[in-house]
Each structure stands twice: as structure tokens, then as C-alpha cells.
Amino acid sequence: MTPMSRMIITGPMTTGYEQILTAEALDFVAALHEEFVGRRREILSAREVRRANIDHGRFPTFKAETRSIREDADWQVAGHRGAPGLEDRRVEITGPVSARMAVNALNSAARVWLADLEDATSPTWDNIVTGIGNLTRAVRGELEFTAADTGKQYRVTNPTPPTIVVRPRGWHLPEKHLRFVDDNGSEFAASASLVDFGLYLFHNAAELIARGRGPYFYIAKLEAAREAKLWNDVFVFAQDWLGIPQGTIRATVLIETITAAFQMEEILWEMREHIAGLNAGRWDYIFSLIKNFRNHRDFLLPDRSEVTMTVPFMRAYTELLVQTCHKRGAHAIGGMSAFIPNRREPETTAHAFEQVRADKQREAGDGFDGSWVAHPDLIPVAQEAFDAVLGDRPHQLDRLREDVAVSAEDLIDMSGMDGTPTEAGVRANIRVGLGYLNAWLGGTGAVALNNLMEDAATAEIARGQIWQWVQHGAQLEDGRTVTRSLVDRFLAEELATIPRHPADHYCDAVEIFRQTALREEFPDFLTTPAYTQYLVDRRARELSFVA
């Protein structure tokens, strides 16, 4: 059996898909699976062991066996050197890879576009394949789009568009529209990580190099340095396969899990030939704390709005990230404030600008080299904050933050977090959960709700907090206990306030929310079971019925 025949397409084929799902590209993706899928299974099993240890009170700490790596002052990472387009990252815009959003991002004044196949993309088969196609056309300067509703044409006119950095889906996610056949003839769903990475790299690596850029990636949801080593080995294998120089690929790793925060230097070490920086992925980080410490009452959090970047455990995490990055020659990239402007509401826009300005001033003052925004109108706000600190310098890697001293205890310091939610906080989480899931089921992975940009990470916080409050019998500010019946009542009341239409997905959203927020067991991710049930199995039945 040839490697090509080991990757089977089970999703429908639509016009244009054949340009992305070529035999040669699938051959490459199959080779990645053949080499690395076993190790992927091992790291996913290790995650379960790690969480079980935390359940039993064995909390994460800095590893004694890797102390020599942390204490060796001589090693540095590749960083931005030899990676054109990654020298100055003071403002990065994030968003999904739909044609309209891609054109808007590439026409912006941001230095980098985080082209997101992960939390900001609903992983429908069409979104993934057409998203890779949009990226392929964007790399070649050929991306354009005509809106079906207005006839408006969108095309990239920016003479210096942002550098493209693609975020593949995390190791935990499958791509069930492709199946891999192993040496024993067994079939199983493909790894979404290897599919996203492999298809984008295969089609675009040579073109990016020829145009004076490179294949750059954001790596999501890592929980340990062992997982970073797996990605590094994927990079080495892929570069050899495609015949491009080692070190051409550059990655920025999101430190968005509590366990990864204890291994930042080890992650940099394992990816030292290919890593450009670390990013403070704040929303997933908060969710990771909830998920890992969900069975410990001392880790109950108050309303999401109260868990700011200045509370002790978040402050420790971001300061350690900056110090670690600059010690090793890596960029430290800040996260995304959820506030977004509304061009029809000046007061809302002014409030968003105020909140984002304060957030970016704090990050620039702390030593970050750049940060994320979710809306083009926020780019000048963020740039002003970083320009004030950086001036003409592309970064502030020389600011070593030797004043920072963060202990293992600091990273899980819950002081000031009394775990008392409010009714308004519970209801806000319900609205975010339902609103996001309705959009996600309809094929949209990032949505503006109540003037905040919500994606899978913030929806995870919403359902995770409610699960935790119910499990531990948290009391509201008025003394009522948060129970399943109380949440169900709020759920029905909030649903009744939402304008409905026949094509919406709120009935399914309610079911998913109940399954992930109100059951005894805590699903690791909100969208993983929903992906199989709604985006794969139901869509397949619908297509079969139409046929």
C-alpha cells in the first residue's frame, strides 16, 4: 500500500477541493501520520495521567530533572533571526480564514495576521478545506471575494500586508473527514493538527520562501515540553520531506495551559531551532486552570469579568513569560482583550478603546514585544501603546526583566479569588455559551456578543465556571446555592429573551451546553463531542438524505 492510499477522504468533494486535496498533498499528510500518530496518542494519554495527578493533589511544579536546562545561561533560540517578517510584531490581528476576514486582515496595518484554523474557526469540512485554499491564494496575492448579499468585491490592496502566521488545530482534535490507514490496515480519524499543518505547508512553503517570507505557525494547546518536542520533530521531518532548509519553519507557542506555564524554558529548549516566541493566551489559560483544578474547591473563580490580567496568578504567569522569552532571545507576545468597537455605537467604541488601550499599555510596559487585537479599528490603539515604548526599535528583547522572581506557588496563587459568583455572572456565562454555540454550529467560530469577541476559549470558560460552581455548591452574592435546577431555570429564562428564527441552532446549543456544563463528568473540551455529533455525523446524514 502506498502512502497516498493511506489517507482516505470521507467528506464530500466540492468544486475547488481537488486543488487542495491533491494526491501529492495527501501523500505528505499520510507520511506525517505514519511517522507521528503513535506519539500523538502517547501525549494525549499523558495528559489524562497529568490531570489525574492534579485530582489527587499532586500539583504541577518546576521539574527537577530539567533544572540544568533552566540554569544553563548560554543557550538561545532561533527567534526572529532568519525569519523575515517576524522581526517586528508589535500588533498582530487575529481571525478566521474565511475569504472576507482574510482580505480584511491583510488590508490592515497590523504587522502579523494570525490566520486561525483553531479557536476562531468552526471546523466544518468546508471551513477547513476552503480556509486552506484561501490561505494558498493569499500567499500568492490572488485572494479576492465577492459578497453574495451585497455584491461588494473584496481584494487585497495593501502593498505591505501583514506576515501570515497560521494556527493549526491542537493535538487533541481529530479531522473526521479524512481517515488514515495504518500498517495493520486499521482506519482511524486523521489528526487535525497534522492535516492543517501538512496541507498548508505542502502548498505554500516554497512560494512563501520565494516571496521573502517563510512558513510560520502558532502552536496551540500545548501542555508540556514533550508535546513541543513532538512538534519540533514534525518540523524537521517535514522540511526534509519537502527539501527546504532546516530552521525555515518558525513557530510561536501559545502558553495557554497552566501545566505549560511550569515548562516554558523547556518548551523553548525543545523547539530552539524553530521557535520565534511565546504568546500569553489568556482565555485558554483561565479555562485550563478551571479544567485542571476543577475538583479542588480552593480554585473556584468568581465571575469571569473579575478574573483580570492583574490578579496574582495571571500577573505571575505573564511576567514569567516575558522574563523567560527575553532570557532566551524569543519574542513575548501579549494576548487579546475581548473588548471590540461598534461603529454604530460611539459610547461602546470609546469604552472598548479605553479598555484595550489600558491592556496594551500594561503589556508594553511589562516588556512584551507585541500583542493581539481582534478588530482592525483596534490596531491604532494597540500600536500607539507599543510605539510609546518601542519607538523605532522592532522589539524590546534587551529588557530582561531580571527583577521578576516567580515561584511555583505564585503560578497558582488564588488570593483575591473568593469564588463567589453573581447571578449576573451566571447568566452572562449562559448567554456566551448559547450565543457562541449557535454561531459555531452555523459555521462561525468567532462571534461578537454584547460588544465582546467570543471564541471557543471564552465559551469554555463560560461552561467550565458553571460546572465548577454547581459541583462545589458555590453560593451567589445573595446566599442562593448554584444548583443544576437554578442554572436550568436561568437557561430557560435567557433562551426566552433571544430572538429566534427557523434556521438557528439554539435548541442544539442548549443540549450541548447542558451536556458540558451540567453533567457529573467534565468533558475536556466543549466542542469535541459536538464536532462529531453535529458537524460530522449529522451533516453526513443530511447529505445522504438530500442525495
N, C-alpha and C positions, 0 to 999 in steps of 0.2 A: 504493500500500500504506500503510495507516495505521500509526502507531507501535504500536498494540495488537497488530496481526497480526505484528509483527516479533519478538515473543517467543513461542516455541513450547514448550509443556510436553511433554516426552518421558518424564517419570517418571510412575508410576501415580498416579491420583487416588483418595484415600480420604476417607471422610466427615469433614468439617471442613476439608479442604484448601481448598475453594471459598471459605471465609471469608477466607483469606489470599491465595490466588492469584486475586484478583478481576481483572476486565478492567481496571479503573481502576489497580490497583496494578501490573499487568504493563505497562500503558501508561507509567507512570512509570519503571519499571525499564528498559523499552526506550529511553525518552528518554535515560536516563543512559548506556546503551550507545552510542547513536547519537552522543552528544556526546563521550564519553571513551574508548571502547575502543581507538581508534588510539593515543592517548597511553599507554595501559596497555601496549600492545605495545612501544612505544618504550622505556619504562623497564625492561621485562624484558630487552630486548636490551642496554640499557646495563649491566645487572647482569652479563651474560656478559662484556662488554668489561672491566668493572672487575675481575672475578676473573682474567681472562687477564692483565691488567696485574700483579696481585699474583703470579701464577705466574711472571712474568718478572722479578720483583724490584722492581717499581715499587710500593712500599708506600704505603698511604694516609697523608696528612698534612693539616694545616690548609690550606685552599685560599687561595692568594694573591689570587685575583680577588674573593674575598668578605671580604677583610680590613676593608674600610670598614664593613661590617655589624657585624663583631665589635668594632671600635674606636669605633663611634658609641655613646656612653653614654646618649643621650637617649630611645631608643625603648623601649617596654614592650609586653607582650602584654595581651590582654583578661583573661586569668587567670580568677579566680573572680567577678570583678565582673559583675553582671548575669546570673549563673548560679546561681539559688537551689538549694541542696542541695549545692553544691560548695565552700562556704566552709571547712568543717572535714572533713578526710579522714583523720583520724589512724589509723583502722582500716578497711580495706577487705577484704571477704571475696570470694574468687573461686570460681567453679564453673560447671558446665554449666547449660543452660537446661531440663533435664527438670523436670517439674512438682514432683516430690518435692524435688529440690535447690533449685529456685526458692523454694518455700514455706519450706524451712529457712533459706535465706539471708535472706529478707525478714522472718522472725521473729527474726533475730539482732539483737545490739546493735551491729553494725557501722554505720559512717556511710555506706558505699557498698557496693553489690553489683556486682562486675564480672561481668556476665552474658555468659558466654564461648561464642561460636559458633566459636571457633578452636581453640586447642591442647587445651582440655578437652572438646571435643565431637568424637565420631566423626561425620564428615559424611555419614551416611546421609541419604537423601531424607526419611525420616520425622523424623529428629532435627532437620533444618533447618526443615521446614515446621511441625511441631508446636512446635518451640522458639520460632519467631516467634509462633505462636499463644499459647504460654504467656506470653511477654512482653507480648503485647497484653492478655491478661486480667489480668496482674499490674499493668499500668499503671492499669487501671480498678478494681482492688481486687476482682476477680472470680475470682482463681485459687484452685482447690481441687483436691484429688486424693485418690482412694481406692485404697489399695494392694490389688492383686489377690490377693496371697498371704495377707495378714492381715485385710483388710477395714478397716484403720485409715484414718481420714479425716485429711487434711492440709488446713489452710486458714490463711491469713494472719490472725493476731490481733494483730499488733504495731501499736499506734496510731501509731508513728513509724517506719515501715520505712525501710531504707537507700535512698539515692538509687540509681537504676538507671543503670549505665553499660555499654553494650553493646559487645562486641568483635567486629566482623565479621572474617571470614577475610581473609588477606593478599592482596596484589595478584597473587601468583604462582598462586593456586589457582583452578581452574575450578569451575563448577557445571554438571555434565554432564546434569542432569535438566531443564535449560532451555537452549534454543538461540536465539541471536539471528540474525536475517536482516538483512544489511547492504544498502546501496543497490544493490549489484551482484547481489543475490539469493543471495549465498553464506551458508551457515549455519555457525555455529561455537558451541562451548560458551560459555555465559554466564560472566561474571566473578563469582566467588563474593563478592568484596568488594562489588560493586555490587548483587548480589542481596540479601545480608544487610542492607546499609545501606539500600537502597531500600525493601524490604518493611517493615522495622521503622519507618523514618521515615514512610513514607506512612500507615501505620495508626495511628501514635501521636504524631506531632508536635503536632497540635492538642490532643489530650487531655492530654498532658504539660504544655503551656503553661497550659491551663485549670486544671490542678491545682497550679499554682505550682511546677512543675519545668521541665525542658526536655529536648530530645533530646541526650543526651550519649554520647560514644563513646570507646572505647580503640582506638587505631590501631596495628596490629601489623606487624612485619617490614619497616619502612622501612629503606632502605639509603642514602638520600641526600636532600638538601633538595629536589631536583627532584620526588621522589615525594611529599613533603609538599605542595608547590605543587599537584600534581595533586589531592590530597585537598581542599585548600582550594578549588580551583575547583569540585570536585564539590559542596562545601557551598554555595557561592554559587549555583550553578545550581539545586540542589535547593530552597533557600529561596525563590528567585524562582518556581520552578515551583509550589510549594505555597502561596505567598503569605504566608510568615511572615517576620518582620523579619530582616534580615542580622545575624549575630552571635548568633542564638538557639542554633544548634548550637555545642557546645563539645567539643573533643577533648583527650584526653591521649595523647601519643605514647610508645609503648614504645621506649626506646633499647636495643635488643636485638640490634643488629648492630654489628660492630667498625667498619664504614665510617661508620655514622650517628654514632658517638661523635665523629668528627672534624668533624661538621657540626651540632652541637646548636644553636648560636646561629642558624645559617642555617635550620634546621627551625623554630625558634620564629619567626623573621622571616617565613618564607613563610606561616605559619599564624597570624600575630599577631592577627588579628581573631576567631579561632575557637579558639585553643588555651588550655587551662587549666593544663597541666603536662606534665612528662615523668616517665616511670617507668623505674626501673633493672631491666630484665628480665633477671635474672642468668643463667638457664639457657640461654635462646636466645643470649645474648651469648657464653657459653662455647662453645656449638656454632658460632656464627658465626666465632669465632677459629679453631676446628678446620677448618671448611669453607674459609675464605678462605686460610689458610696451610697447607693440608693437604700441599702438595708441598714444604714447607720443613722440614727436619729440626730446625732450631733452635726450632720451635714445637711440638715434641712435649710433650704434657702427661702427668703421672703419673696415678695413679688419680683418678677423679672426686672422691672424698672428700678428696683433698689440695688440690683447687682451691677454696680458700675465698675469702670476701669480703675477706680481709686480705692476699692475695698481691699483689705490686706492681701488676700490670696491672689487677686488679679494683679495688684501692684507688684508683688514679688515675682510673679511669672513674667511680666513684661520687662521689668528691669533686668532680670537674669538673662532673658533672651537677648537684649541689646548688648549686655556685657559679653556674653558667650560669642555672639556673632563677631563683634569687633575684635575680640581677642584672637580670632582665627581668620580674619580677613573676609568675612561674609557680610552681605547686606542684611540689615534688620528692617523688615517691612511691617508697618503697622496694619491694624485691622480696619474693619468697616463700621462706621457709625450707621445705625439703622435709619436715622432721620433723612427724609428726602423732601425736596421742594415741591410745591404745587403751583404751577404758573397761573392758575386761576384764582389762587388764594394768597394774596401778598403777606398776610399775617403768618400763615403756615410756612411760607417760604422764608420769611425773616427769622422765624423760630428755628427752622432747620439750619439755616446759615449760622446762627448763633451757636447751636449745639455742635455742629460739625467743626466750626472754627475753634471752639474750645478743645475739642477732641484732638484735632491736628496740631494745635499749638502745644498741647501736652506731649504728644508723641515726638514732635520735632525737638522740644526742649529736653526730652528724656534721652535723645540720641538716635532715634530711628532715622533711617535714611530715606524713607518714603512711606506712603500709606495708600490705602484703598478708598475709593468712592464708588457709589452705586448709580450716580446720575451725572450727566455731563455738566449741569449747572453748578455742581459742587466742585468741579475741578479748579476754578479760580480761587475758591475759598481755601482749599487744601494747599494749592500752590503758593498762595500768599503766606501761609503759615510756615511752609518749608523754605521758601525763598528768604524769609526773615532770618532763618538760622543758617542755611547753607550758603546764601549768596550765590556766587558763581561756581562754588565747589559742587561736584556731582554727588557727593555723599559726605558723611562725617565718620568714616571708618577710623579716623585718628582719635576719636573720642572713646577711650577705652572703658570708661565707667568703672575705674578701679575703686570708687567709693562704694560700690554695691557689694553687699555680703548677704546672700540669700541661703538660708538653711532648708533642709528637707521639711522641717516643721512649718516654715514660712509659706511654703507652696500649698499647704492645706490648712492655713490659719483661717478659721471661721469666725474670728472675733468680729463683732458688729453685725453678724448674720444671725438674727434671733429666730429665723424660721417661721415667723408669724405672717401668714398671707392675709390679704384683704379680700372681701367679696369682689371688689372691682378687679383685683389681680386674677382671681379665679375666672371671672367672666372674660377678662381680656385674653387669657390663655385659650379659653374655649373659642373665642372669635378668631384668634390667629390660627388655631388648629383647623377649624372648619373652613375658614376662608382659604388657607393655603392648600388644604387637601382638595377642595373643589377646583382650584386652579390647576393643581398638579394632575388630577385625574383628567382634566381637559387638555393636557399637553403643555401647560405653562409652569415652569419651575421656579420662577421668582415673581412676586406679586406685591404691589403697593396696597397696604391695608392700614387705614387710619393714619396715613402720612408716614408710615414706616415701611421700609423694604423688608419683606419677609421671604425667607427661603427655607430649605429643608432643615437647616441648623436651628433657626428660631422656632420653627414648628416642633422640632424635637424638644426644645426647652419647654414649650407650652405643654405638651402632653406628659413630659417627664416630671415636671413640677407637680402636676395634678396627681399623677401616680404616687409620687413620694408623699404628698400631703395626705392622700387617702390612706396609704399604707401605715403611716405613723400617727394618724388621727390628729393632724395639726388643727389648731384652733384659730378661727378667724379673729379679727380685732374685736368683734362683739361677743366672743366666747363660744360661738357655734363651732361644732366639730365638722371638719371636711370629711364627708362620707360619700359613698357611691350614690346614695339616693339624693343627697344635696347636689352633687355635680350633675346627676341626671336631670334634676329639676332645672338647674341653671342652663343645661344644654338645650332642653326643650324651649325654655324662655328665649334664649339667644337665637335659636333657629327660627322662632316665630317672628323675629324682628328683621330677618334677612329677606329682601325682595327675591322672589323665585321666578324661574322660567322653565319651560318644559325640558330644555336641553342641559340644565345644570346637573351637578353631581353631588348635591348636598346630602341626599339620602345615603349614598355610598360613603361620603366623608364622615357622617355621623357614625356609621358602622365601624370604619377604620379607627376613628378616634376612640370609640368605646373599647375596641379590641386592644388598643395600645396604651390607653390611659387608665382603664378601669378593671382590667383583669388582674388576677393574683400574680401571674408571672409577668415579668417586664421584658418585652421584646427589645432586642439590642438596638434595632432601628425601626423607625416609624414606617418607612416606605418599602422595606424589604419584602414583607409578606404582601403588601398592597401591590407591589410591582408584579408579582406572579399572578395574583388573583385577578387584578383589574387591567393591567397594561399588557399582559401576555395571554393568559387563558381566556379572559372574556373577549378580548379583541379577536383572538383566533376563532372563537365560536361565532362572533358576529360576522366575520369574513366568510366563514363556512356557510352560514345561513344565507348571506347575500348571494354566494356562488350557487 
